[in-house]
Amino acid sequence: MGFFLDKRIDITNLTCWYQPIYEVNTMKAFGFEALVRSKLYRDFSAIDLFHQAEIQRTLTILDYQLILKAQQLFRYKNTHSLFINIFPSTLLDKKFISWWKEFSSLAPQIVLELSEEEPISDWENLKSVIKVLKKDKVKIAVDDMGEGYSFLKHWLQLEPDYIKLDRCHMTNLVDNKVKQKNLENLVKVIGPSIEIIAEGIEQIGCLEIIKNSGIRYAQGYALGRPAPFDNFY
């Protein structure tokens, strides 16, 4: 595994916490999102970690290692989906597919979340990689779809299984009729073939609104905070 290790990266003190994702109608957790955390520091920032890796040009290597860790620590084998964040640039790495076939131990359960914030350098190549992954029964999610969604058409061409709406859509949703209408329109644009996950649910009142809008899944602090897996037992 020498290729996957890098002296500039030490993930010994990193771990994964998991946040549940609920099916709104049954209020049962159907999946968990893996989120990187530090074993040592409470004020740890994943954003700072990825920014430092980008400066050091080790972002892809870090991504590989965190994908491995997310699978290794996941306890709900064969029962729940595992959502793992991945940078599109990692998918476009020439070695990714061969690496994936060797190390994706939970492939049928995995949903790879692509960040909407990272610029895509090669859409056609990205489509090709995703087709290979889907043959391996891996699902794809587009993460953090914001209010602008200027690249929504490009993302829809990737035929993702899920689109995760950024928390900005949920902020003050209960008291904002305009936001509620915009949410209904967005659901119609995305269409019935792609499942939508509403992120950032911090008010229980949002659940009835998103359910009436046709959104099936939800995630947020009002439903469950990220935690080590020991906390779910």
SULCOR-V618827 format. One record per residue. N is the residue number from 1. SS is DSSP state (H for helix, E for strand, C for the rest). PSI is psi in whole degrees, 0 to 359 (* if undefined). D_LAST is the distance of its C-alpha to the last C-alpha in Angstrom with 1 decimal. Layout:
N_SS_PSI_D_LAST / N_SS_PSI_D_LAST
This chain:
1_C_21_32.8 / 2_H_323_35.4 / 3_H_329_35.9 / 4_H_354_32.4 / 5_C_152_32.5 / 6_C_129_34.6 / 7_C_337_35.7 / 8_C_352_35.5 / 9_C_126_31.7 / 10_C_107_29.3 / 11_C_15_25.6 / 12_C_320_24.6 / 13_C_14_23.2 / 14_E_150_21.6 / 15_E_181_18.0 / 16_E_133_16.1 / 17_E_163_13.7 / 18_E_133_12.7 / 19_E_129_13.7 / 20_E_149_13.1 / 21_E_126_16.4 / 22_E_147_17.0 / 23_E_120_19.7 / 24_C_321_21.8 / 25_C_322_23.2 / 26_C_342_20.0 / 27_C_37_17.6 / 28_E_141_15.0 / 29_E_125_13.5 / 30_E_347_15.7 / 31_E_173_15.2 / 32_E_140_14.1 / 33_E_129_16.8 / 34_E_130_16.7 / 35_E_130_18.4 / 36_E_138_20.0 / 37_E_163_19.5 / 38_E_142_21.3 / 39_C_343_19.9 / 40_C_326_23.0 / 41_C_125_24.0 / 42_C_332_22.5 / 43_C_23_25.4 / 44_C_139_24.9 / 45_C_116_26.5 / 46_H_325_25.7 / 47_H_316_29.0 / 48_H_321_30.9 / 49_H_311_29.3 / 50_H_326_30.5 / 51_H_317_33.8 / 52_H_319_34.5 / 53_H_324_33.7 / 54_H_318_36.1 / 55_H_320_38.8 / 56_C_358_38.4 / 57_C_40_38.4 / 58_C_18_35.2 / 59_H_317_33.1 / 60_H_318_32.9 / 61_H_318_32.0 / 62_H_318_29.2 / 63_H_314_27.9 / 64_H_312_28.0 / 65_H_323_26.0 / 66_H_329_23.3 / 67_H_317_23.0 / 68_H_314_22.5 / 69_H_320_19.8 / 70_H_322_17.9 / 71_H_319_18.0 / 72_H_324_17.3 / 73_H_351_14.0 / 74_C_129_12.8 / 75_C_340_10.3 / 76_C_66_10.9 / 77_C_130_14.3 / 78_C_7_16.7 / 79_C_329_14.8 / 80_C_154_14.6 / 81_E_146_17.3 / 82_E_113_17.1 / 83_E_122_19.4 / 84_E_126_21.2 / 85_E_140_24.0 / 86_E_141_27.3 / 87_C_137_30.8 / 88_H_326_33.5 / 89_H_332_35.6 / 90_H_318_33.1 / 91_H_329_33.5 / 92_C_356_37.3 / 93_C_135_37.3 / 94_C_334_39.5 / 95_C_359_37.2 / 96_H_310_34.1 / 97_H_315_34.5 / 98_H_321_35.2 / 99_H_315_32.3 / 100_H_316_29.9 / 101_H_333_31.1 / 102_H_327_30.4 / 103_H_1_27.1 / 104_C_82_25.2 / 105_C_337_22.9 / 106_C_31_20.9 / 107_H_311_23.9 / 108_H_339_23.6 / 109_H_347_20.2 / 110_E_137_21.4 / 111_E_117_22.9 / 112_E_123_25.1 / 113_E_116_25.6 / 114_E_127_29.2 / 115_E_130_30.1 / 116_C_348_33.0 / 117_C_335_34.2 / 118_C_129_35.4 / 119_C_142_38.9 / 120_C_123_39.3 / 121_C_336_42.2 / 122_C_92_42.6 / 123_H_319_41.4 / 124_H_318_43.0 / 125_H_322_41.4 / 126_H_319_38.0 / 127_H_318_38.6 / 128_H_318_39.4 / 129_H_318_36.3 / 130_H_324_34.1 / 131_H_319_36.1 / 132_H_317_35.3 / 133_H_320_31.6 / 134_H_330_31.6 / 135_H_335_33.3 / 136_C_12_30.3 / 137_C_20_28.2 / 138_C_138_26.8 / 139_E_158_26.5 / 140_E_137_27.9 / 141_E_145_27.1 / 142_E_122_29.5 / 143_E_153_27.7 / 144_E_43_29.0 / 145_E_112_31.8 / 146_C_195_33.8 / 147_C_332_36.6 / 148_C_318_39.3 / 149_C_50_38.0 / 150_C_336_41.4 / 151_C_19_40.1 / 152_H_319_38.4 / 153_H_321_41.0 / 154_H_316_40.3 / 155_H_321_36.6 / 156_H_330_37.2 / 157_H_340_39.5 / 158_C_352_36.5 / 159_C_55_35.2 / 160_C_156_31.5 / 161_C_330_28.9 / 162_E_149_27.4 / 163_E_125_28.9 / 164_E_118_26.7 / 165_E_132_28.7 / 166_C_154_28.8 / 167_H_342_27.8 / 168_H_333_31.5 / 169_H_337_31.7 / 170_C_340_29.3 / 171_C_123_30.8 / 172_C_23_32.8 / 173_H_322_32.5 / 174_H_324_32.4 / 175_H_6_35.9 / 176_C_101_37.4 / 177_H_326_39.2 / 178_H_316_40.5 / 179_H_321_37.1 / 180_H_318_36.0 / 181_H_318_39.1 / 182_H_323_38.6 / 183_H_316_35.0 / 184_H_318_36.5 / 185_H_321_39.2 / 186_H_319_36.8 / 187_H_320_34.8 / 188_H_321_38.2 / 189_H_317_39.2 / 190_H_322_36.0 / 191_C_169_36.6 / 192_C_347_34.6 / 193_C_350_34.0 / 194_C_127_31.5 / 195_E_143_28.2 / 196_E_136_27.7 / 197_E_121_24.5 / 198_E_116_25.2 / 199_C_163_23.7 / 200_C_31_23.8 / 201_C_106_23.0 / 202_C_357_23.2 / 203_C_127_24.9 / 204_C_331_23.6 / 205_H_338_27.3 / 206_H_333_27.2 / 207_H_316_25.2 / 208_H_324_28.1 / 209_H_313_30.5 / 210_H_327_28.8 / 211_H_317_28.3 / 212_H_338_32.0 / 213_C_351_32.8 / 214_C_10_31.4 / 215_C_131_28.3 / 216_C_334_25.4 / 217_E_154_22.4 / 218_E_154_21.3 / 219_C_138_19.3 / 220_C_171_19.5 / 221_C_330_18.4 / 222_C_341_19.1 / 223_C_325_16.3 / 224_C_130_13.7 / 225_C_157_14.5 / 226_C_140_13.9 / 227_E_159_11.2 / 228_C_156_10.0 / 229_H_335_7.3 / 230_H_330_5.7 / 231_H_345_5.6 / 232_H_3_3.8 / 233_C_*_0.0
